Amino acid sequence: MPPADRTEPIDPSAAIAFEFALLAYAPGAAIDRDLLAAYAAAAAPNSLRAFRSDIGAFDDWCRAHAHRTLPASPSIVAGFLEARAGQGAAAASLTRYRASIAKLHRLCHLPDPCQDELVKLTLAGQRRANGVLQKQARPLRFRGAVKDPLRDAPRGINVRAALYACDETPTGLRDRALLSVAYDTGLRASELVAIAVEDIIAAIDPDARLLRIGRSKGDQDGEGATAYLSPRSAGALTAWLDIAGIETGPVFRRVIVRRYKARAARGKTNPNDRGWNARWDPTWFTGKDAVPARIAFDVGDAALHPGSVTPIFRAILRRAFDGGAFGDLDANVFSEQLAQISAHSTRVGINQDYFASGENLAGIMDALRWKSPRMPLLYNRNLAAEQGAAGRMLGKMK
């Protein structure tokens, strides 16, 4: 059987797609349909896509080197991991490849080669040689890189100036609401675009709102959580929903912009002025008024794609810079920093603002729904070095 098309999207409810893929990698493998269906139902859609992508890469490498994909030997898996590391794969990616290959073998009721000491030592060697530091999105903080996010004057790229720079068009109102909500909640892109009108509920403060979060990356079982939306975000949401006419369903949607050129007036004409042999023109008697240039905005019905959040954030910041915001940055520095902004930047940014404002780790974890202290501490390590014990004492030494 030829390899399955690995570019098609994965439907978690359709385990048959995975069955075809596994048969392509192992034509003689015994596929347990119940096990496959259980895995497809238990895993998140992004996990399923990552699994298929990883196995596709492993299968391509095996075919290129005349190796058998299933069952794979420990030496084949170790060789694949070394090859991916040589191509620049990070330690986290190598760990994910190993997990996907192990899962593939278990789904086919085959011995797991990843438990072999050779695979473990290969992965450990790559981690030691290349380190485990992951690239971090540039933080997008409310007032920028300042010591006190509540009082200091804004500095560099910051959320506050970007929000002020959004105009009053439907696109500008949507972008302001999107950025403001993203900062307040620290939601990931997939969670942000999943917000529905029904998820926004009243708070004790009549100017604020609460946001019900049904499911997130750290809450695959759907236990649910609640996030706080500031009066700033509540007002931005109201303005966007009103102008877009959205009363139910997805909050953040595509805005299609249509631009129409101006048209000059065409007045009535007496046929006698052109002679009776002139070609007939219906405007001789009716004429046409001048039409000014205009812009029309059409709001879609479906939610934004998660992949669109990063480009939207960058477009907001670019417009803000072109409008005179971030005046302490020159064009080259701004462009360099802009390239480091992603949909995750607001999550990193509010983590750092919480830390800089004096919130403790437990409060930060609760506000942003962290299950482990590892990531919030990782995001705040630079601030911890500057504002921790060393910064407090050494900074005062003359």
MOHU-V911641 format. One record per pair of residues at least 12 apart in sequence whose ideal C-beta (glycine too) atoms are under 6 Angstrom apart, sorted by the first residue. I is the first residue (numbers start at 1). J is the second residue. Records with the same first field share a line. If there is no record, write none. Layout:
BEGIN
I = J  J
END
This chain:
BEGIN
1 = 23  24  27
3 = 24
4 = 20  21  24
6 = 52  56
10 = 48  49
12 = 40  45  48
15 = 36  37  40
18 = 36
19 = 31  36
25 = 59  69  70
26 = 70  108
29 = 70  108
30 = 109
44 = 220
51 = 100
54 = 97  100
55 = 100  104
58 = 80  101
61 = 80
71 = 110
72 = 113
73 = 113
74 = 113  116  118  119
77 = 101  113  119
78 = 118  119  122
81 = 94  122
85 = 126
91 = 127  132
92 = 134
94 = 123  126
98 = 114
101 = 114
102 = 114
137 = 342  344  345  348
138 = 340  341  345
139 = 348  349  352
140 = 159  345  346  349
141 = 349  352  353
142 = 159  160  353
143 = 158  160
144 = 156  158
149 = 353  356  357
150 = 357
156 = 329
157 = 326  337
159 = 183
161 = 320  325
162 = 316  317  320
163 = 176
165 = 319  320  323  325
170 = 243  255  297
171 = 255
173 = 239  240  243
174 = 240  255
175 = 316
176 = 236
177 = 236  237  240
178 = 252
179 = 316
180 = 232  233  236
181 = 233
182 = 346
183 = 346  350
184 = 229  230  233
185 = 227
186 = 347  350  368
188 = 217
189 = 306  309  343
190 = 306
191 = 216
193 = 252  303  304  306
195 = 251
196 = 249  250
197 = 248  251
199 = 211  212
207 = 231
208 = 231  234
209 = 229  234
210 = 226
211 = 227  229
212 = 226
213 = 225  227
218 = 369  371
225 = 369
244 = 299
250 = 303
252 = 304
253 = 299  300
254 = 300
255 = 297  299
256 = 298
257 = 297
258 = 296
259 = 295
260 = 294
261 = 293
262 = 292  293
263 = 291
264 = 290
265 = 289  290
266 = 283  287  288
267 = 287
268 = 287
269 = 284
271 = 284
309 = 343
310 = 342  343
313 = 341
314 = 338  341
317 = 338
321 = 334
348 = 379
351 = 376  379
352 = 380  383
355 = 380  383
356 = 383
361 = 373
364 = 376
END
